[in-house]
Amino acid sequence: MMKSSELVLIVETVEEGVKFYTEKLGFDIVDLQESSENGRHLIFARLHKGKCSIILRAPLIEELAAFSFIKRCVNRCTGIYVEMKKGLEKYYQRCIKKGVKVVGELKKSEFGNMEFSIRDPFGATLIFAEPLAKDSHQSFDVFGITVDKNALKSKNSAYIKATSDQLISTLKEFGILRRASKKFAKSKLKELSKALK
């Protein structure tokens, strides 16, 4: 069983990353490690803000060839999703004020969040999102399946089983195995039921 995970960004200079994440985005430093090989410099930094944690690390010798290619790519295809409890608009304004490169303006997303995205100095995209207030509709859509809020709220076991089977069937269309589909359907319906309370 996995205990936890943290995102590791391999960057050209850890110092530049620490400066960006602490000064522009307001992260705090948890840990730093340095090396005196080829001059004194940082090789590792663990940063956090709230429950969001990021590790910045210099490439290891055996990673240099791959890293050399990756850093030439304009967008490294690395994205970090940061869910915020509150204060998204204020944080958005802070990023603009600090001169952070905003690549996605503040807007309502198709996932029911307000969100915006930025790019760090190394090409990684950070998406900051805040859930919108719950709507008053009697049903909502999950993977093209209409879910009745009242039936879910009342814990109608036949309805929950049928909806779960529909989700599993839909996920199989994407080539996702039954075991993973079943676990996802169960956790998604549980999450939705909890959100309706």
N, C-alpha and C positions, 0 to 999 in steps of 0.2 A: 504494500500500500504506500502510495506517495504521501509524503508529509507536507511539503510546500514547494513553491516554485518562485523564482525571481527572473525577471527579464535581464539578460546580459547583452549589452551593446558593445561590440568591439569597435573601438574608435581610434583615430589617428593620434590624438593627444588627449589624455585623460584630463589634463589641466584645463583645456578649452571646454571640455564637456562639463566639468565641475563648475566652471565659471558661468556657462550658459544656464545649467539647470538650477543653480543656487541663486544667481543674480536676476535672471529673467523670469524663471518659473517659480521661485520661492521654495525649492527643495532644501532640505537640511542634510548635512553630511553625517553619516553614521560611522563610516570607516574609510580609511585611506591607507594605501601601501605605496612605498616608494622603492626605487631602484637607483643604485649609483653607477650601474653599468652604462657606459657611454654618456656620462654626465648625470647629475641628479635629476630625476623626474618621477612623476606619479605613474604607476602601472595599474592601479586598481582604485575604484571609489564605489562605495555603496551609499546611495542617496535615498531619502524618503520624504514624502509629503503626505500626511495622513496615513492611510493604509497602502498607498502606492509606493512601491520600492523598485529602484532601478540600479543595476550594477554597470559601471563603465569600466572597460578593461582594455589595456593595450594588447595588440596581437602577439601571440607566442611565436617563437621562431618557426615552428612547423606550420603556422597559419599564414605566414607572410605572403606566400605566392598567391593563395586564394584571396587574401585581403587586398592585395595590390590590384587584382582584377575587380573585386567588388567595389572598391572606393572610386573606381573610374565610372561606375554606373551613376547616372544622375539621381535616380531614385532607387534606393537599395531594397525596395519592396518590404521594408520593415515597418510595421505599424504597432502602435501602443494604444490600447483603448483604456481611457481613464474615466471611470464613472464618479461623478461628484454628487454629494448629497444636496448641496445648495451653493449659491454664489457663482454660478456659471457666467452670467452676464458681467459681473464685476471682474471675474478672472479674465474674461475675454478682453475687457477694456484695459486691464493691467498688461496683458500681452501686447496689445497695440501700443500702449504708452511706452513699454520697454523696447519696442522695435523688433519684436519677434516676427518671423516670417509666417504670416497667416495664409494658409493655402485653401482653407474652406471657411467661408464666412459663417457667422452665427445664424443657424436656421433650424427649423423643425425637421427632423429626419423621418424616414419611412418606418423607423423602429419605435416611434413614440417618444423620442427624446428631443431636447434642444441640444445642439452640438455645434462645435467648430473644430477645425484642425489646423495644426501648425507643423512646420518642418524644423527639426533641429539642425545644427551646423554640419552634421554628418549624413544627412539625407533621410533620417528616420521620421516618419509621420506620427504625431501624437494627436489622437482624437479625444477631446474632452466632451463629456455628455452628462446631461442631467435629466432624469425622468420627468416627463410632464405629469400634471395632475391626472388622476384616473378619470376617464370619461364616464358618462351616464348611460351609454348604449347598453342594450340588453344582451348583445352578442358581440363577438369579435372573431377575427380570422387568424388561424394558425396554420401555415402551410396550405392555404386554400380550403381549410376545413372550418366551417362556421361552428363556433363553440358558444353554447347558450350559458350565459352567466348564472341564471337562476338554477338550472339543472346541475351545474358544477357546484354552486354554493350549497345546494340541498344534499350534496354527496350521494346523488342517485347512482348507485353502483352499476346498473345496467347501462346507463348513459355514459358513464366514465369509461367502462369497458369498451363500448362501441366506438367512442371517440379515440380511445387509445389504439384500438385495432386500425382505425382509419389513419391515424398518424403513422403507425408502423408500416402500413401498406404504402403510404405516400413516401416515406423515407426509403423503402426498398426500391422505389423507382429511381432514386439517386444512386443506387448500388450500395447502400449502407446495410450491413448485416443485421439480421433479426435481433441478435442479442443487444447490439448497440442501439438499434431503433427502439426496442422495448424499454431499455433503461432511460433513453431520452424522453420517450412519450410519458412514462411514469413520472419522471422528475419535472417535466414541463407542466403536466396537469396538476401536480402537487404545488408547484410554484404559482400557477395561476389561481388555484383554490386559495392559497395563502394570501395572495395579493387582493382577493375579493373580500377578505374579512375586514 
